[in-house]
Amino acid sequence: MTDCLAIPGQVEADSLPSQSLAETLEFLIYLPPCYEEHDSQHYPVLYLIHGQTYTNDQWVRLGAPATADRLIAAGDAPPFIIVMPYDPSWKQPTEYGFAEALTEELIPYVDAHYRTIASRQQRAVGGLSRGAGWAIHLGLTRPDLFGAFGAHSPVVFWTDGLHLAEWLKAIPPALLPRIYLDIGEDDHELQTALDLEGILNQQNIPHEWHLYPGFHEEAYWQAHVEEYLRWYTDGW
């Protein structure tokens, strides 16, 4: 084992001015073990979006960086970067510019300031609850940027609902992302996830689907963080 693999990766706070938002776009970024020592290495990037009423430290509290450290050290996942942007709004995608800020400002900034592999095949997006709604929105409208998306206990934006089928049909086969959906059996948003899974089945879109025991809560997400990260990194 390389000695630096025994040292946990670092979670740092960063921000950038945004033309698409009324405020600065803040984010946390996880840099994997050995990032400083292996200064010529470039990394895949996973964008993880928090749920409504939470902040961008939610994925940290649920153990995503610590789980990434463990998987990387064990050789069960390649080293990768995690970017966790902060979305303070309750608005729909049609009402403000978070999607534009992430795709047109945050991704170019991260690719310019950190050692990423700047390709869709090495970039994924995922989220919890409202953040899963963002992952669906971004994964289906910007397949040129994301090679995979994961929606964990998804809340689909009501402004997106009528467009999901047409967005899927519009994606060229070569750009079809890997898709992961999961939700708890007692989740109040269960029908939303079932509807989306039904659309995927109707169009014969390959995807991974899990219906687990559990509710719409952090205990459910925390129990599945390792599974989520293994799925994202399997694509790399």
VENZI-V140648 format. One record per residue. RES is the residue in three letters. SS is DSSP state (helix for helix, strand for strand, loop for the rest). PSI is psi as a letter, one per 30 degrees, with the letter a starting at -180 (NA if undefined). NEAR is the number of other ideal C-beta (glycine too) atoms within 8 Angstrom. Layout:
# VENZI-V140648
res=RES ss=SS psi=PSI near=NEAR
res=RES ss=SS psi=PSI near=NEAR
This chain:
# VENZI-V140648
res=MET ss=loop psi=k near=5
res=THR ss=loop psi=k near=6
res=ASP ss=helix psi=e near=6
res=CYS ss=helix psi=f near=10
res=LEU ss=helix psi=f near=10
res=ALA ss=helix psi=f near=7
res=ILE ss=loop psi=k near=7
res=PRO ss=loop psi=l near=7
res=GLY ss=loop psi=l near=12
res=GLN ss=strand psi=k near=7
res=VAL ss=strand psi=j near=9
res=GLU ss=strand psi=l near=7
res=ALA ss=strand psi=k near=6
res=ASP ss=strand psi=l near=9
res=SER ss=strand psi=l near=7
res=LEU ss=strand psi=k near=9
res=PRO ss=loop psi=k near=5
res=SER ss=loop psi=k near=11
res=GLN ss=loop psi=f near=5
res=SER ss=loop psi=f near=9
res=LEU ss=loop psi=l near=11
res=ALA ss=loop psi=f near=3
res=GLU ss=loop psi=l near=6
res=THR ss=loop psi=k near=8
res=LEU ss=strand psi=j near=15
res=GLU ss=strand psi=k near=9
res=PHE ss=strand psi=l near=13
res=LEU ss=strand psi=k near=12
res=ILE ss=strand psi=k near=13
res=TYR ss=strand psi=k near=15
res=LEU ss=strand psi=k near=11
res=PRO ss=loop psi=l near=13
res=PRO ss=loop psi=k near=13
res=CYS ss=loop psi=g near=12
res=TYR ss=loop psi=e near=13
res=GLU ss=loop psi=e near=7
res=GLU ss=loop psi=e near=7
res=HIS ss=loop psi=i near=8
res=ASP ss=loop psi=g near=6
res=SER ss=loop psi=f near=3
res=GLN ss=loop psi=k near=9
res=HIS ss=loop psi=l near=5
res=TYR ss=strand psi=k near=14
res=PRO ss=strand psi=l near=13
res=VAL ss=strand psi=k near=14
res=LEU ss=strand psi=j near=15
res=TYR ss=strand psi=k near=15
res=LEU ss=strand psi=k near=13
res=ILE ss=strand psi=k near=15
res=HIS ss=loop psi=l near=15
res=GLY ss=loop psi=l near=11
res=GLN ss=loop psi=k near=8
res=THR ss=loop psi=f near=3
res=TYR ss=loop psi=l near=6
res=THR ss=loop psi=a near=7
res=ASN ss=loop psi=g near=11
res=ASP ss=loop psi=g near=9
res=GLN ss=helix psi=e near=13
res=TRP ss=helix psi=f near=13
res=VAL ss=helix psi=e near=12
res=ARG ss=helix psi=e near=7
res=LEU ss=loop psi=f near=10
res=GLY ss=loop psi=g near=9
res=ALA ss=helix psi=e near=13
res=PRO ss=helix psi=e near=13
res=ALA ss=helix psi=e near=8
res=THR ss=helix psi=e near=11
res=ALA ss=helix psi=e near=15
res=ASP ss=helix psi=e near=12
res=ARG ss=helix psi=e near=8
res=LEU ss=helix psi=e near=13
res=ILE ss=helix psi=e near=16
res=ALA ss=helix psi=e near=10
res=ALA ss=loop psi=f near=6
res=GLY ss=loop psi=g near=5
res=ASP ss=loop psi=f near=6
res=ALA ss=loop psi=k near=12
res=PRO ss=loop psi=l near=8
res=PRO ss=loop psi=k near=10
res=PHE ss=strand psi=l near=15
res=ILE ss=strand psi=k near=14
res=ILE ss=strand psi=k near=14
res=VAL ss=strand psi=k near=14
res=MET ss=strand psi=j near=17
res=PRO ss=strand psi=l near=12
res=TYR ss=loop psi=k near=10
res=ASP ss=loop psi=j near=10
res=PRO ss=loop psi=f near=5
res=SER ss=loop psi=l near=6
res=TRP ss=loop psi=g near=3
res=LYS ss=loop psi=l near=6
res=GLN ss=loop psi=l near=7
res=PRO ss=loop psi=f near=12
res=THR ss=loop psi=f near=4
res=GLU ss=loop psi=f near=6
res=TYR ss=loop psi=l near=8
res=GLY ss=loop psi=h near=8
res=PHE ss=helix psi=e near=12
res=ALA ss=helix psi=e near=12
res=GLU ss=helix psi=e near=9
res=ALA ss=helix psi=e near=13
res=LEU ss=helix psi=e near=14
res=THR ss=helix psi=e near=11
res=GLU ss=helix psi=f near=8
res=GLU ss=helix psi=e near=14
res=LEU ss=helix psi=e near=13
res=ILE ss=helix psi=e near=12
res=PRO ss=helix psi=e near=8
res=TYR ss=helix psi=e near=9
res=VAL ss=helix psi=e near=13
res=ASP ss=helix psi=f near=9
res=ALA ss=helix psi=f near=5
res=HIS ss=helix psi=f near=6
res=TYR ss=loop psi=l near=9
res=ARG ss=loop psi=i near=7
res=THR ss=strand psi=l near=13
res=ILE ss=loop psi=j near=9
res=ALA ss=loop psi=i near=6
res=SER ss=loop psi=l near=7
res=ARG ss=helix psi=e near=10
res=GLN ss=helix psi=f near=6
res=GLN ss=helix psi=g near=11
res=ARG ss=strand psi=k near=17
res=ALA ss=strand psi=l near=15
res=VAL ss=strand psi=k near=16
res=GLY ss=strand psi=l near=17
res=GLY ss=strand psi=l near=18
res=LEU ss=strand psi=k near=13
res=SER ss=loop psi=c near=14
res=ARG ss=helix psi=e near=12
res=GLY ss=helix psi=e near=15
res=ALA ss=helix psi=e near=18
res=GLY ss=helix psi=e near=15
res=TRP ss=helix psi=e near=16
res=ALA ss=helix psi=e near=16
res=ILE ss=helix psi=e near=15
res=HIS ss=helix psi=e near=12
res=LEU ss=helix psi=e near=15
res=GLY ss=helix psi=e near=14
res=LEU ss=helix psi=f near=12
res=THR ss=helix psi=f near=8
res=ARG ss=loop psi=h near=10
res=PRO ss=loop psi=f near=12
res=ASP ss=loop psi=f near=5
res=LEU ss=loop psi=f near=9
res=PHE ss=loop psi=k near=14
res=GLY ss=loop psi=f near=11
res=ALA ss=strand psi=k near=13
res=PHE ss=strand psi=k near=16
res=GLY ss=strand psi=k near=16
res=ALA ss=strand psi=j near=17
res=HIS ss=strand psi=j near=14
res=SER ss=loop psi=h near=16
res=PRO ss=loop psi=k near=17
res=VAL ss=loop psi=j near=11
res=VAL ss=loop psi=k near=12
res=PHE ss=loop psi=k near=10
res=TRP ss=loop psi=f near=6
res=THR ss=loop psi=f near=8
res=ASP ss=loop psi=f near=12
res=GLY ss=helix psi=e near=8
res=LEU ss=helix psi=f near=4
res=HIS ss=helix psi=f near=7
res=LEU ss=helix psi=e near=13
res=ALA ss=helix psi=e near=9
res=GLU ss=helix psi=e near=7
res=TRP ss=helix psi=e near=10
res=LEU ss=helix psi=e near=12
res=LYS ss=helix psi=f near=7
res=ALA ss=helix psi=f near=5
res=ILE ss=loop psi=k near=11
res=PRO ss=loop psi=k near=5
res=PRO ss=helix psi=e near=5
res=ALA ss=helix psi=f near=4
res=LEU ss=helix psi=g near=9
res=LEU ss=loop psi=k near=9
res=PRO ss=loop psi=l near=11
res=ARG ss=strand psi=k near=11
res=ILE ss=strand psi=k near=14
res=TYR ss=strand psi=k near=14
res=LEU ss=strand psi=k near=15
res=ASP ss=strand psi=l near=11
res=ILE ss=strand psi=l near=14
res=GLY ss=strand psi=k near=13
res=GLU ss=loop psi=f near=9
res=ASP ss=loop psi=g near=7
res=ASP ss=loop psi=k near=13
res=HIS ss=loop psi=f near=4
res=GLU ss=loop psi=g near=12
res=LEU ss=helix psi=e near=11
res=GLN ss=helix psi=e near=6
res=THR ss=helix psi=e near=10
res=ALA ss=helix psi=e near=14
res=LEU ss=helix psi=e near=8
res=ASP ss=helix psi=e near=9
res=LEU ss=helix psi=e near=14
res=GLU ss=helix psi=e near=11
res=GLY ss=helix psi=e near=8
res=ILE ss=helix psi=e near=12
res=LEU ss=helix psi=e near=13
res=ASN ss=helix psi=e near=8
res=GLN ss=helix psi=e near=7
res=GLN ss=loop psi=g near=9
res=ASN ss=loop psi=h near=5
res=ILE ss=loop psi=k near=10
res=PRO ss=loop psi=k near=6
res=HIS ss=loop psi=l near=10
res=GLU ss=strand psi=k near=8
res=TRP ss=strand psi=k near=8
res=HIS ss=strand psi=k near=7
res=LEU ss=strand psi=j near=7
res=TYR ss=strand psi=l near=10
res=PRO ss=loop psi=k near=5
res=GLY ss=loop psi=l near=11
res=PHE ss=loop psi=a near=8
res=HIS ss=loop psi=i near=9
res=GLU ss=loop psi=l near=7
res=GLU ss=helix psi=e near=8
res=ALA ss=helix psi=e near=8
res=TYR ss=helix psi=e near=14
res=TRP ss=helix psi=e near=12
res=GLN ss=helix psi=e near=9
res=ALA ss=helix psi=f near=7
res=HIS ss=helix psi=g near=11
res=VAL ss=helix psi=e near=12
res=GLU ss=helix psi=e near=8
res=GLU ss=helix psi=e near=7
res=TYR ss=helix psi=e near=12
res=LEU ss=helix psi=e near=14
res=ARG ss=helix psi=e near=11
res=TRP ss=helix psi=e near=11
res=TYR ss=helix psi=e near=15
res=THR ss=helix psi=f near=13
res=ASP ss=helix psi=f near=6
res=GLY ss=loop psi=f near=10
res=TRP ss=loop psi=NA near=9
